Amino acid sequence: MSSRRSRSRQTSSSRNITDDQIHDLVSKLQQLLPEIRNQSSDKVSASRTLQETCNYIRNLHREVDDLSERLSELLATTDTAQAAIIRNLLMQ
């Protein structure tokens, strides 16, 4: 085997994630998800955890979009001085 292939395999094997690391990461995700947090981690599969994570992120994106829209509407309806105060607060 050439040294190039040997180095390539060593590099790719050092990037591989172990089952223990996957389990650890899934457990951390479960702690972050409100819908799963209080359930026993043994009862929730990794695939369900990943599905719930995707749903949660989608919901957060929707909330951010809604809040951005509401903020834009608020800034459009307030007078210039109030809008400037709000903008300054947001920049901090």
PyMOL Python script that loads the backbone (N, CA, C, O; Angstrom):
from pymol import cmd

cmd.read_pdbstr("""\
ATOM      1  N   MET A   1       0.842  -1.181   0.000  1.00  0.00           N
ATOM      2  CA  MET A   1       0.000   0.000   0.000  1.00  0.00           C
ATOM      3  C   MET A   1       0.881   1.236   0.000  1.00  0.00           C
ATOM      4  O   MET A   1       1.882   1.299   0.714  1.00  0.00           O
ATOM      5  N   SER A   2       0.509   2.197  -0.789  1.00  0.00           N
ATOM      6  CA  SER A   2       1.322   3.403  -0.869  1.00  0.00           C
ATOM      7  C   SER A   2       1.164   4.237   0.395  1.00  0.00           C
ATOM      8  O   SER A   2       0.166   4.139   1.108  1.00  0.00           O
ATOM      9  N   SER A   3       2.172   5.059   0.650  1.00  0.00           N
ATOM     10  CA  SER A   3       2.099   5.907   1.847  1.00  0.00           C
ATOM     11  C   SER A   3       0.978   6.932   1.714  1.00  0.00           C
ATOM     12  O   SER A   3       0.416   7.380   2.713  1.00  0.00           O
ATOM     13  N   ARG A   4       0.656   7.301   0.475  1.00  0.00           N
ATOM     14  CA  ARG A   4      -0.418   8.267   0.244  1.00  0.00           C
ATOM     15  C   ARG A   4      -1.752   7.689   0.697  1.00  0.00           C
ATOM     16  O   ARG A   4      -2.517   8.356   1.394  1.00  0.00           O
ATOM     17  N   ARG A   5      -2.035   6.443   0.299  1.00  0.00           N
ATOM     18  CA  ARG A   5      -3.275   5.792   0.727  1.00  0.00           C
ATOM     19  C   ARG A   5      -3.297   5.598   2.230  1.00  0.00           C
ATOM     20  O   ARG A   5      -4.326   5.794   2.876  1.00  0.00           O
ATOM     21  N   SER A   6      -2.180   5.219   2.774  1.00  0.00           N
ATOM     22  CA  SER A   6      -2.084   5.005   4.214  1.00  0.00           C
ATOM     23  C   SER A   6      -2.418   6.284   4.967  1.00  0.00           C
ATOM     24  O   SER A   6      -3.181   6.254   5.933  1.00  0.00           O
ATOM     25  N   ARG A   7      -1.857   7.400   4.537  1.00  0.00           N
ATOM     26  CA  ARG A   7      -2.139   8.695   5.174  1.00  0.00           C
ATOM     27  C   ARG A   7      -3.608   9.067   5.002  1.00  0.00           C
ATOM     28  O   ARG A   7      -4.228   9.605   5.920  1.00  0.00           O
ATOM     29  N   SER A   8      -4.160   8.781   3.829  1.00  0.00           N
ATOM     30  CA  SER A   8      -5.556   9.103   3.559  1.00  0.00           C
ATOM     31  C   SER A   8      -6.468   8.329   4.502  1.00  0.00           C
ATOM     32  O   SER A   8      -7.423   8.886   5.044  1.00  0.00           O
ATOM     33  N   ARG A   9      -6.180   7.066   4.695  1.00  0.00           N
ATOM     34  CA  ARG A   9      -6.998   6.247   5.605  1.00  0.00           C
ATOM     35  C   ARG A   9      -6.856   6.712   7.041  1.00  0.00           C
ATOM     36  O   ARG A   9      -7.840   6.756   7.780  1.00  0.00           O
ATOM     37  N   GLN A  10      -5.647   7.059   7.443  1.00  0.00           N
ATOM     38  CA  GLN A  10      -5.447   7.537   8.804  1.00  0.00           C
ATOM     39  C   GLN A  10      -6.204   8.840   9.022  1.00  0.00           C
ATOM     40  O   GLN A  10      -6.819   9.034  10.071  1.00  0.00           O
ATOM     41  N   THR A  11      -6.161   9.717   8.055  1.00  0.00           N
ATOM     42  CA  THR A  11      -6.851  10.991   8.168  1.00  0.00           C
ATOM     43  C   THR A  11      -8.353  10.780   8.231  1.00  0.00           C
ATOM     44  O   THR A  11      -9.026  11.368   9.077  1.00  0.00           O
ATOM     45  N   SER A  12      -8.889   9.943   7.344  1.00  0.00           N
ATOM     46  CA  SER A  12     -10.338   9.742   7.335  1.00  0.00           C
ATOM     47  C   SER A  12     -10.783   8.988   8.578  1.00  0.00           C
ATOM     48  O   SER A  12     -11.878   9.246   9.078  1.00  0.00           O
ATOM     49  N   SER A  13      -9.984   8.072   9.095  1.00  0.00           N
ATOM     50  CA  SER A  13     -10.388   7.358  10.302  1.00  0.00           C
ATOM     51  C   SER A  13     -10.359   8.274  11.520  1.00  0.00           C
ATOM     52  O   SER A  13     -11.126   8.074  12.461  1.00  0.00           O
ATOM     53  N   SER A  14      -9.490   9.268  11.514  1.00  0.00           N
ATOM     54  CA  SER A  14      -9.470  10.197  12.642  1.00  0.00           C
ATOM     55  C   SER A  14     -10.673  11.133  12.603  1.00  0.00           C
ATOM     56  O   SER A  14     -11.016  11.738  13.618  1.00  0.00           O
ATOM     57  N   ARG A  15     -11.323  11.260  11.434  1.00  0.00           N
ATOM     58  CA  ARG A  15     -12.530  12.090  11.309  1.00  0.00           C
ATOM     59  C   ARG A  15     -13.789  11.319  11.643  1.00  0.00           C
ATOM     60  O   ARG A  15     -14.832  11.920  11.899  1.00  0.00           O
ATOM     61  N   ASN A  16     -13.711   9.986  11.645  1.00  0.00           N
ATOM     62  CA  ASN A  16     -14.884   9.169  11.939  1.00  0.00           C
ATOM     63  C   ASN A  16     -15.346   9.398  13.362  1.00  0.00           C
ATOM     64  O   ASN A  16     -14.537   9.559  14.276  1.00  0.00           O
ATOM     65  N   ILE A  17     -16.646   9.411  13.537  1.00  0.00           N
ATOM     66  CA  ILE A  17     -17.211   9.623  14.850  1.00  0.00           C
ATOM     67  C   ILE A  17     -17.611   8.265  15.424  1.00  0.00           C
ATOM     68  O   ILE A  17     -18.131   7.413  14.703  1.00  0.00           O
ATOM     69  N   THR A  18     -17.377   8.066  16.689  1.00  0.00           N
ATOM     70  CA  THR A  18     -17.667   6.776  17.314  1.00  0.00           C
ATOM     71  C   THR A  18     -19.131   6.704  17.726  1.00  0.00           C
ATOM     72  O   THR A  18     -19.818   7.721  17.817  1.00  0.00           O
ATOM     73  N   ASP A  19     -19.592   5.490  17.972  1.00  0.00           N
ATOM     74  CA  ASP A  19     -20.964   5.298  18.443  1.00  0.00           C
ATOM     75  C   ASP A  19     -21.199   6.011  19.771  1.00  0.00           C
ATOM     76  O   ASP A  19     -22.272   6.566  20.007  1.00  0.00           O
ATOM     77  N   ASP A  20     -20.190   5.990  20.630  1.00  0.00           N
ATOM     78  CA  ASP A  20     -20.322   6.682  21.920  1.00  0.00           C
ATOM     79  C   ASP A  20     -20.480   8.186  21.724  1.00  0.00           C
ATOM     80  O   ASP A  20     -21.260   8.835  22.421  1.00  0.00           O
ATOM     81  N   GLN A  21     -19.732   8.733  20.769  1.00  0.00           N
ATOM     82  CA  GLN A  21     -19.846  10.166  20.497  1.00  0.00           C
ATOM     83  C   GLN A  21     -21.223  10.502  19.932  1.00  0.00           C
ATOM     84  O   GLN A  21     -21.808  11.525  20.289  1.00  0.00           O
ATOM     85  N   ILE A  22     -21.739   9.651  19.058  1.00  0.00           N
ATOM     86  CA  ILE A  22     -23.081   9.862  18.508  1.00  0.00           C
ATOM     87  C   ILE A  22     -24.109   9.817  19.624  1.00  0.00           C
ATOM     88  O   ILE A  22     -24.986  10.678  19.695  1.00  0.00           O
ATOM     89  N   HIS A  23     -24.010   8.836  20.483  1.00  0.00           N
ATOM     90  CA  HIS A  23     -24.936   8.706  21.609  1.00  0.00           C
ATOM     91  C   HIS A  23     -24.870   9.954  22.502  1.00  0.00           C
ATOM     92  O   HIS A  23     -25.894  10.469  22.951  1.00  0.00           O
ATOM     93  N   ASP A  24     -23.667  10.416  22.742  1.00  0.00           N
ATOM     94  CA  ASP A  24     -23.470  11.613  23.566  1.00  0.00           C
ATOM     95  C   ASP A  24     -24.105  12.839  22.913  1.00  0.00           C
ATOM     96  O   ASP A  24     -24.765  13.630  23.587  1.00  0.00           O
ATOM     97  N   LEU A  25     -23.912  12.997  21.619  1.00  0.00           N
ATOM     98  CA  LEU A  25     -24.484  14.139  20.899  1.00  0.00           C
ATOM     99  C   LEU A  25     -26.014  14.077  20.865  1.00  0.00           C
ATOM    100  O   LEU A  25     -26.680  15.102  21.013  1.00  0.00           O
ATOM    101  N   VAL A  26     -26.569  12.886  20.672  1.00  0.00           N
ATOM    102  CA  VAL A  26     -28.024  12.732  20.675  1.00  0.00           C
ATOM    103  C   VAL A  26     -28.573  13.066  22.058  1.00  0.00           C
ATOM    104  O   VAL A  26     -29.615  13.712  22.171  1.00  0.00           O
ATOM    105  N   SER A  27     -27.889  12.635  23.099  1.00  0.00           N
ATOM    106  CA  SER A  27     -28.324  12.963  24.466  1.00  0.00           C
ATOM    107  C   SER A  27     -28.308  14.469  24.702  1.00  0.00           C
ATOM    108  O   SER A  27     -29.207  15.007  25.348  1.00  0.00           O
ATOM    109  N   LYS A  28     -27.298  15.143  24.186  1.00  0.00           N
ATOM    110  CA  LYS A  28     -27.229  16.605  24.331  1.00  0.00           C
ATOM    111  C   LYS A  28     -28.371  17.281  23.587  1.00  0.00           C
ATOM    112  O   LYS A  28     -28.963  18.235  24.092  1.00  0.00           O
ATOM    113  N   LEU A  29     -28.685  16.790  22.382  1.00  0.00           N
ATOM    114  CA  LEU A  29     -29.815  17.335  21.636  1.00  0.00           C
ATOM    115  C   LEU A  29     -31.115  17.137  22.399  1.00  0.00           C
ATOM    116  O   LEU A  29     -31.955  18.036  22.449  1.00  0.00           O
ATOM    117  N   GLN A  30     -31.281  15.963  22.992  1.00  0.00           N
ATOM    118  CA  GLN A  30     -32.502  15.672  23.749  1.00  0.00           C
ATOM    119  C   GLN A  30     -32.683  16.657  24.900  1.00  0.00           C
ATOM    120  O   GLN A  30     -33.809  17.037  25.222  1.00  0.00           O
ATOM    121  N   GLN A  31     -31.596  17.065  25.509  1.00  0.00           N
ATOM    122  CA  GLN A  31     -31.675  18.025  26.613  1.00  0.00           C
ATOM    123  C   GLN A  31     -32.079  19.416  26.138  1.00  0.00           C
ATOM    124  O   GLN A  31     -32.615  20.205  26.916  1.00  0.00           O
ATOM    125  N   LEU A  32     -31.829  19.718  24.880  1.00  0.00           N
ATOM    126  CA  LEU A  32     -32.146  21.033  24.332  1.00  0.00           C
ATOM    127  C   LEU A  32     -33.574  21.144  23.807  1.00  0.00           C
ATOM    128  O   LEU A  32     -34.101  22.247  23.662  1.00  0.00           O
ATOM    129  N   LEU A  33     -34.192  20.017  23.527  1.00  0.00           N
ATOM    130  CA  LEU A  33     -35.517  20.026  22.915  1.00  0.00           C
ATOM    131  C   LEU A  33     -36.609  19.990  23.976  1.00  0.00           C
ATOM    132  O   LEU A  33     -36.685  19.040  24.756  1.00  0.00           O
ATOM    133  N   PRO A  34     -37.454  21.015  24.012  1.00  0.00           N
ATOM    134  CA  PRO A  34     -38.502  21.072  25.035  1.00  0.00           C
ATOM    135  C   PRO A  34     -39.438  19.865  25.012  1.00  0.00           C
ATOM    136  O   PRO A  34     -39.874  19.409  26.069  1.00  0.00           O
ATOM    137  N   GLU A  35     -39.752  19.344  23.835  1.00  0.00           N
ATOM    138  CA  GLU A  35     -40.700  18.238  23.747  1.00  0.00           C
ATOM    139  C   GLU A  35     -40.118  16.905  24.198  1.00  0.00           C
ATOM    140  O   GLU A  35     -40.864  15.972  24.493  1.00  0.00           O
ATOM    141  N   ILE A  36     -38.806  16.809  24.253  1.00  0.00           N
ATOM    142  CA  ILE A  36     -38.159  15.543  24.621  1.00  0.00           C
ATOM    143  C   ILE A  36     -37.467  15.640  25.979  1.00  0.00           C
ATOM    144  O   ILE A  36     -37.240  14.622  26.634  1.00  0.00           O
ATOM    145  N   ARG A  37     -37.140  16.827  26.391  1.00  0.00           N
ATOM    146  CA  ARG A  37     -36.299  17.058  27.574  1.00  0.00           C
ATOM    147  C   ARG A  37     -36.728  16.247  28.797  1.00  0.00           C
ATOM    148  O   ARG A  37     -35.880  15.701  29.502  1.00  0.00           O
ATOM    149  N   ASN A  38     -38.020  16.166  29.053  1.00  0.00           N
ATOM    150  CA  ASN A  38     -38.492  15.528  30.283  1.00  0.00           C
ATOM    151  C   ASN A  38     -38.736  14.026  30.138  1.00  0.00           C
ATOM    152  O   ASN A  38     -39.101  13.365  31.110  1.00  0.00           O
ATOM    153  N   GLN A  39     -38.542  13.489  28.954  1.00  0.00           N
ATOM    154  CA  GLN A  39     -38.717  12.059  28.750  1.00  0.00           C
ATOM    155  C   GLN A  39     -37.403  11.340  29.005  1.00  0.00           C
ATOM    156  O   GLN A  39     -36.331  11.933  28.886  1.00  0.00           O
ATOM    157  N   SER A  40     -37.483  10.085  29.348  1.00  0.00           N
ATOM    158  CA  SER A  40     -36.281   9.283  29.538  1.00  0.00           C
ATOM    159  C   SER A  40     -35.575   9.122  28.194  1.00  0.00           C
ATOM    160  O   SER A  40     -36.203   8.763  27.198  1.00  0.00           O
ATOM    161  N   SER A  41     -34.271   9.386  28.166  1.00  0.00           N
ATOM    162  CA  SER A  41     -33.536   9.320  26.904  1.00  0.00           C
ATOM    163  C   SER A  41     -33.537   7.903  26.324  1.00  0.00           C
ATOM    164  O   SER A  41     -33.346   7.735  25.120  1.00  0.00           O
ATOM    165  N   ASP A  42     -33.746   6.888  27.156  1.00  0.00           N
ATOM    166  CA  ASP A  42     -33.798   5.517  26.658  1.00  0.00           C
ATOM    167  C   ASP A  42     -35.060   5.274  25.839  1.00  0.00           C
ATOM    168  O   ASP A  42     -35.085   4.386  24.986  1.00  0.00           O
ATOM    169  N   LYS A  43     -36.117   6.066  26.096  1.00  0.00           N
ATOM    170  CA  LYS A  43     -37.390   5.863  25.412  1.00  0.00           C
ATOM    171  C   LYS A  43     -37.472   6.603  24.081  1.00  0.00           C
ATOM    172  O   LYS A  43     -38.384   6.355  23.293  1.00  0.00           O
ATOM    173  N   VAL A  44     -36.540   7.497  23.825  1.00  0.00           N
ATOM    174  CA  VAL A  44     -36.589   8.307  22.618  1.00  0.00           C
ATOM    175  C   VAL A  44     -35.459   7.879  21.683  1.00  0.00           C
ATOM    176  O   VAL A  44     -34.286   7.891  22.055  1.00  0.00           O
ATOM    177  N   SER A  45     -35.836   7.502  20.470  1.00  0.00           N
ATOM    178  CA  SER A  45     -34.826   7.034  19.512  1.00  0.00           C
ATOM    179  C   SER A  45     -34.032   8.209  18.952  1.00  0.00           C
ATOM    180  O   SER A  45     -34.457   9.362  19.016  1.00  0.00           O
ATOM    181  N   ALA A  46     -32.878   7.881  18.406  1.00  0.00           N
ATOM    182  CA  ALA A  46     -32.032   8.905  17.792  1.00  0.00           C
ATOM    183  C   ALA A  46     -32.741   9.526  16.592  1.00  0.00           C
ATOM    184  O   ALA A  46     -32.650  10.735  16.378  1.00  0.00           O
ATOM    185  N   SER A  47     -33.446   8.714  15.812  1.00  0.00           N
ATOM    186  CA  SER A  47     -34.142   9.258  14.641  1.00  0.00           C
ATOM    187  C   SER A  47     -35.251  10.216  15.061  1.00  0.00           C
ATOM    188  O   SER A  47     -35.439  11.253  14.425  1.00  0.00           O
ATOM    189  N   ARG A  48     -35.985   9.888  16.115  1.00  0.00           N
ATOM    190  CA  ARG A  48     -37.021  10.810  16.593  1.00  0.00           C
ATOM    191  C   ARG A  48     -36.380  12.094  17.117  1.00  0.00           C
ATOM    192  O   ARG A  48     -36.902  13.188  16.897  1.00  0.00           O
ATOM    193  N   THR A  49     -35.264  11.961  17.801  1.00  0.00           N
ATOM    194  CA  THR A  49     -34.560  13.141  18.303  1.00  0.00           C
ATOM    195  C   THR A  49     -34.147  14.048  17.153  1.00  0.00           C
ATOM    196  O   THR A  49     -34.296  15.267  17.240  1.00  0.00           O
ATOM    197  N   LEU A  50     -33.629  13.464  16.078  1.00  0.00           N
ATOM    198  CA  LEU A  50     -33.228  14.255  14.916  1.00  0.00           C
ATOM    199  C   LEU A  50     -34.434  14.891  14.229  1.00  0.00           C
ATOM    200  O   LEU A  50     -34.363  16.038  13.789  1.00  0.00           O
ATOM    201  N   GLN A  51     -35.542  14.153  14.135  1.00  0.00           N
ATOM    202  CA  GLN A  51     -36.763  14.717  13.553  1.00  0.00           C
ATOM    203  C   GLN A  51     -37.275  15.892  14.391  1.00  0.00           C
ATOM    204  O   GLN A  51     -37.637  16.936  13.850  1.00  0.00           O
ATOM    205  N   GLU A  52     -37.302  15.716  15.695  1.00  0.00           N
ATOM    206  CA  GLU A  52     -37.762  16.783  16.582  1.00  0.00           C
ATOM    207  C   GLU A  52     -36.828  17.991  16.528  1.00  0.00           C
ATOM    208  O   GLU A  52     -37.275  19.134  16.625  1.00  0.00           O
ATOM    209  N   THR A  53     -35.528  17.730  16.372  1.00  0.00           N
ATOM    210  CA  THR A  53     -34.565  18.822  16.253  1.00  0.00           C
ATOM    211  C   THR A  53     -34.851  19.636  14.997  1.00  0.00           C
ATOM    212  O   THR A  53     -34.857  20.867  15.043  1.00  0.00           O
ATOM    213  N   CYS A  54     -35.087  18.963  13.884  1.00  0.00           N
ATOM    214  CA  CYS A  54     -35.411  19.659  12.632  1.00  0.00           C
ATOM    215  C   CYS A  54     -36.698  20.463  12.778  1.00  0.00           C
ATOM    216  O   CYS A  54     -36.764  21.612  12.340  1.00  0.00           O
ATOM    217  N   ASN A  55     -37.718  19.871  13.386  1.00  0.00           N
ATOM    218  CA  ASN A  55     -38.983  20.586  13.603  1.00  0.00           C
ATOM    219  C   ASN A  55     -38.777  21.808  14.482  1.00  0.00           C
ATOM    220  O   ASN A  55     -39.322  22.878  14.210  1.00  0.00           O
ATOM    221  N   TYR A  56     -38.002  21.646  15.521  1.00  0.00           N
ATOM    222  CA  TYR A  56     -37.746  22.741  16.454  1.00  0.00           C
ATOM    223  C   TYR A  56     -37.018  23.890  15.757  1.00  0.00           C
ATOM    224  O   TYR A  56     -37.352  25.057  15.960  1.00  0.00           O
ATOM    225  N   ILE A  57     -36.033  23.557  14.943  1.00  0.00           N
ATOM    226  CA  ILE A  57     -35.286  24.585  14.209  1.00  0.00           C
ATOM    227  C   ILE A  57     -36.210  25.295  13.218  1.00  0.00           C
ATOM    228  O   ILE A  57     -36.152  26.517  13.083  1.00  0.00           O
ATOM    229  N   ARG A  58     -37.066  24.531  12.523  1.00  0.00           N
ATOM    230  CA  ARG A  58     -38.033  25.159  11.606  1.00  0.00           C
ATOM    231  C   ARG A  58     -38.942  26.128  12.354  1.00  0.00           C
ATOM    232  O   ARG A  58     -39.199  27.236  11.882  1.00  0.00           O
ATOM    233  N   ASN A  59     -39.424  25.710  13.514  1.00  0.00           N
ATOM    234  CA  ASN A  59     -40.292  26.582  14.315  1.00  0.00           C
ATOM    235  C   ASN A  59     -39.551  27.836  14.774  1.00  0.00           C
ATOM    236  O   ASN A  59     -40.119  28.928  14.774  1.00  0.00           O
ATOM    237  N   LEU A  60     -38.305  27.684  15.158  1.00  0.00           N
ATOM    238  CA  LEU A  60     -37.511  28.858  15.557  1.00  0.00           C
ATOM    239  C   LEU A  60     -37.334  29.822  14.389  1.00  0.00           C
ATOM    240  O   LEU A  60     -37.406  31.037  14.569  1.00  0.00           O
ATOM    241  N   HIS A  61     -37.106  29.288  13.202  1.00  0.00           N
ATOM    242  CA  HIS A  61     -36.987  30.138  12.006  1.00  0.00           C
ATOM    243  C   HIS A  61     -38.291  30.909  11.772  1.00  0.00           C
ATOM    244  O   HIS A  61     -38.268  32.104  11.479  1.00  0.00           O
ATOM    245  N   ARG A  62     -39.414  30.220  11.903  1.00  0.00           N
ATOM    246  CA  ARG A  62     -40.713  30.885  11.727  1.00  0.00           C
ATOM    247  C   ARG A  62     -40.906  31.987  12.755  1.00  0.00           C
ATOM    248  O   ARG A  62     -41.377  33.076  12.425  1.00  0.00           O
ATOM    249  N   GLU A  63     -40.545  31.707  13.989  1.00  0.00           N
ATOM    250  CA  GLU A  63     -40.672  32.717  15.042  1.00  0.00           C
ATOM    251  C   GLU A  63     -39.802  33.934  14.751  1.00  0.00           C
ATOM    252  O   GLU A  63     -40.241  35.071  14.920  1.00  0.00           O
ATOM    253  N   VAL A  64     -38.575  33.693  14.317  1.00  0.00           N
ATOM    254  CA  VAL A  64     -37.678  34.803  13.979  1.00  0.00           C
ATOM    255  C   VAL A  64     -38.271  35.628  12.843  1.00  0.00           C
ATOM    256  O   VAL A  64     -38.260  36.858  12.897  1.00  0.00           O
ATOM    257  N   ASP A  65     -38.785  34.961  11.822  1.00  0.00           N
ATOM    258  CA  ASP A  65     -39.401  35.674  10.697  1.00  0.00           C
ATOM    259  C   ASP A  65     -40.597  36.502  11.162  1.00  0.00           C
ATOM    260  O   ASP A  65     -40.743  37.660  10.771  1.00  0.00           O
ATOM    261  N   ASP A  66     -41.450  35.909  11.995  1.00  0.00           N
ATOM    262  CA  ASP A  66     -42.620  36.629  12.510  1.00  0.00           C
ATOM    263  C   ASP A  66     -42.210  37.827  13.349  1.00  0.00           C
ATOM    264  O   ASP A  66     -42.777  38.911  13.208  1.00  0.00           O
ATOM    265  N   LEU A  67     -41.237  37.639  14.213  1.00  0.00           N
ATOM    266  CA  LEU A  67     -40.786  38.744  15.055  1.00  0.00           C
ATOM    267  C   LEU A  67     -40.130  39.843  14.220  1.00  0.00           C
ATOM    268  O   LEU A  67     -40.300  41.027  14.510  1.00  0.00           O
ATOM    269  N   SER A  68     -39.391  39.459  13.197  1.00  0.00           N
ATOM    270  CA  SER A  68     -38.781  40.455  12.316  1.00  0.00           C
ATOM    271  C   SER A  68     -39.846  41.277  11.603  1.00  0.00           C
ATOM    272  O   SER A  68     -39.733  42.496  11.477  1.00  0.00           O
ATOM    273  N   GLU A  69     -40.870  40.594  11.145  1.00  0.00           N
ATOM    274  CA  GLU A  69     -41.969  41.288  10.470  1.00  0.00           C
ATOM    275  C   GLU A  69     -42.686  42.235  11.432  1.00  0.00           C
ATOM    276  O   GLU A  69     -42.984  43.377  11.082  1.00  0.00           O
ATOM    277  N   ARG A  70     -42.958  41.756  12.639  1.00  0.00           N
ATOM    278  CA  ARG A  70     -43.622  42.611  13.632  1.00  0.00           C
ATOM    279  C   ARG A  70     -42.764  43.816  13.989  1.00  0.00           C
ATOM    280  O   ARG A  70     -43.279  44.921  14.160  1.00  0.00           O
ATOM    281  N   LEU A  71     -41.463  43.606  14.102  1.00  0.00           N
ATOM    282  CA  LEU A  71     -40.558  44.708  14.410  1.00  0.00           C
ATOM    283  C   LEU A  71     -40.540  45.730  13.277  1.00  0.00           C
ATOM    284  O   LEU A  71     -40.553  46.936  13.521  1.00  0.00           O
ATOM    285  N   SER A  72     -40.510  45.248  12.053  1.00  0.00           N
ATOM    286  CA  SER A  72     -40.540  46.158  10.902  1.00  0.00           C
ATOM    287  C   SER A  72     -41.814  46.991  10.900  1.00  0.00           C
ATOM    288  O   SER A  72     -41.779  48.193  10.638  1.00  0.00           O
ATOM    289  N   GLU A  73     -42.942  46.342  11.196  1.00  0.00           N
ATOM    290  CA  GLU A  73     -44.210  47.069  11.258  1.00  0.00           C
ATOM    291  C   GLU A  73     -44.196  48.095  12.379  1.00  0.00           C
ATOM    292  O   GLU A  73     -44.683  49.213  12.214  1.00  0.00           O
ATOM    293  N   LEU A  74     -43.636  47.712  13.519  1.00  0.00           N
ATOM    294  CA  LEU A  74     -43.558  48.630  14.649  1.00  0.00           C
ATOM    295  C   LEU A  74     -42.698  49.842  14.305  1.00  0.00           C
ATOM    296  O   LEU A  74     -43.070  50.980  14.591  1.00  0.00           O
ATOM    297  N   LEU A  75     -41.552  49.587  13.692  1.00  0.00           N
ATOM    298  CA  LEU A  75     -40.662  50.685  13.320  1.00  0.00           C
ATOM    299  C   LEU A  75     -41.314  51.604  12.278  1.00  0.00           C
ATOM    300  O   LEU A  75     -41.070  52.811  12.269  1.00  0.00           O
ATOM    301  N   ALA A  76     -42.132  51.032  11.416  1.00  0.00           N
ATOM    302  CA  ALA A  76     -42.788  51.829  10.377  1.00  0.00           C
ATOM    303  C   ALA A  76     -43.898  52.711  10.948  1.00  0.00           C
ATOM    304  O   ALA A  76     -44.209  53.759  10.383  1.00  0.00           O
ATOM    305  N   THR A  77     -44.490  52.294  12.058  1.00  0.00           N
ATOM    306  CA  THR A  77     -45.621  53.046  12.612  1.00  0.00           C
ATOM    307  C   THR A  77     -45.220  53.999  13.732  1.00  0.00           C
ATOM    308  O   THR A  77     -46.030  54.830  14.140  1.00  0.00           O
ATOM    309  N   THR A  78     -44.005  53.904  14.235  1.00  0.00           N
ATOM    310  CA  THR A  78     -43.587  54.811  15.309  1.00  0.00           C
ATOM    311  C   THR A  78     -42.927  56.042  14.725  1.00  0.00           C
ATOM    312  O   THR A  78     -42.492  56.060  13.574  1.00  0.00           O
ATOM    313  N   ASP A  79     -42.867  57.075  15.558  1.00  0.00           N
ATOM    314  CA  ASP A  79     -42.219  58.288  15.058  1.00  0.00           C
ATOM    315  C   ASP A  79     -40.712  58.078  14.988  1.00  0.00           C
ATOM    316  O   ASP A  79     -40.192  57.086  15.500  1.00  0.00           O
ATOM    317  N   THR A  80     -40.031  58.995  14.366  1.00  0.00           N
ATOM    318  CA  THR A  80     -38.601  58.861  14.080  1.00  0.00           C
ATOM    319  C   THR A  80     -37.766  58.720  15.346  1.00  0.00           C
ATOM    320  O   THR A  80     -36.827  57.925  15.378  1.00  0.00           O
ATOM    321  N   ALA A  81     -38.095  59.480  16.389  1.00  0.00           N
ATOM    322  CA  ALA A  81     -37.317  59.424  17.634  1.00  0.00           C
ATOM    323  C   ALA A  81     -37.451  58.055  18.294  1.00  0.00           C
ATOM    324  O   ALA A  81     -36.458  57.478  18.736  1.00  0.00           O
ATOM    325  N   GLN A  82     -38.678  57.536  18.360  1.00  0.00           N
ATOM    326  CA  GLN A  82     -38.892  56.219  18.968  1.00  0.00           C
ATOM    327  C   GLN A  82     -38.216  55.128  18.141  1.00  0.00           C
ATOM    328  O   GLN A  82     -37.606  54.213  18.693  1.00  0.00           O
ATOM    329  N   ALA A  83     -38.325  55.226  16.838  1.00  0.00           N
ATOM    330  CA  ALA A  83     -37.686  54.243  15.962  1.00  0.00           C
ATOM    331  C   ALA A  83     -36.176  54.249  16.153  1.00  0.00           C
ATOM    332  O   ALA A  83     -35.540  53.195  16.147  1.00  0.00           O
ATOM    333  N   ALA A  84     -35.598  55.445  16.323  1.00  0.00           N
ATOM    334  CA  ALA A  84     -34.149  55.557  16.544  1.00  0.00           C
ATOM    335  C   ALA A  84     -33.754  54.905  17.863  1.00  0.00           C
ATOM    336  O   ALA A  84     -32.716  54.248  17.943  1.00  0.00           O
ATOM    337  N   ILE A  85     -34.564  55.078  18.886  1.00  0.00           N
ATOM    338  CA  ILE A  85     -34.295  54.454  20.191  1.00  0.00           C
ATOM    339  C   ILE A  85     -34.334  52.927  20.062  1.00  0.00           C
ATOM    340  O   ILE A  85     -33.465  52.221  20.574  1.00  0.00           O
ATOM    341  N   ILE A  86     -35.350  52.447  19.375  1.00  0.00           N
ATOM    342  CA  ILE A  86     -35.488  50.975  19.199  1.00  0.00           C
ATOM    343  C   ILE A  86     -34.304  50.429  18.412  1.00  0.00           C
ATOM    344  O   ILE A  86     -33.750  49.389  18.767  1.00  0.00           O
ATOM    345  N   ARG A  87     -33.915  51.117  17.353  1.00  0.00           N
ATOM    346  CA  ARG A  87     -32.766  50.672  16.547  1.00  0.00           C
ATOM    347  C   ARG A  87     -31.485  50.647  17.383  1.00  0.00           C
ATOM    348  O   ARG A  87     -30.691  49.712  17.285  1.00  0.00           O
ATOM    349  N   ASN A  88     -31.290  51.690  18.215  1.00  0.00           N
ATOM    350  CA  ASN A  88     -30.111  51.734  19.072  1.00  0.00           C
ATOM    351  C   ASN A  88     -30.102  50.584  20.069  1.00  0.00           C
ATOM    352  O   ASN A  88     -29.052  49.994  20.327  1.00  0.00           O
ATOM    353  N   LEU A  89     -31.260  50.260  20.631  1.00  0.00           N
ATOM    354  CA  LEU A  89     -31.355  49.135  21.570  1.00  0.00           C
ATOM    355  C   LEU A  89     -31.027  47.813  20.878  1.00  0.00           C
ATOM    356  O   LEU A  89     -30.376  46.943  21.457  1.00  0.00           O
ATOM    357  N   LEU A  90     -31.478  47.675  19.649  1.00  0.00           N
ATOM    358  CA  LEU A  90     -31.231  46.438  18.910  1.00  0.00           C
ATOM    359  C   LEU A  90     -29.756  46.272  18.535  1.00  0.00           C
ATOM    360  O   LEU A  90     -29.269  45.148  18.418  1.00  0.00           O
ATOM    361  N   MET A  91     -29.060  47.362  18.350  1.00  0.00           N
ATOM    362  CA  MET A  91     -27.650  47.320  17.958  1.00  0.00           C
ATOM    363  C   MET A  91     -26.723  47.001  19.124  1.00  0.00           C
ATOM    364  O   MET A  91     -25.552  46.687  18.912  1.00  0.00           O
ATOM    365  N   GLN A  92     -27.221  47.076  20.332  1.00  0.00           N
ATOM    366  CA  GLN A  92     -26.367  46.817  21.506  1.00  0.00           C
ATOM    367  C   GLN A  92     -26.120  45.360  21.702  1.00  0.00           C
ATOM    368  O   GLN A  92     -25.424  44.972  22.640  1.00  0.00           O
TER     369      GLN A  92
END
""", "prot")
cmd.dss("prot")
cmd.show_as("cartoon", "prot")
cmd.util.cbc("prot")
cmd.orient("prot")
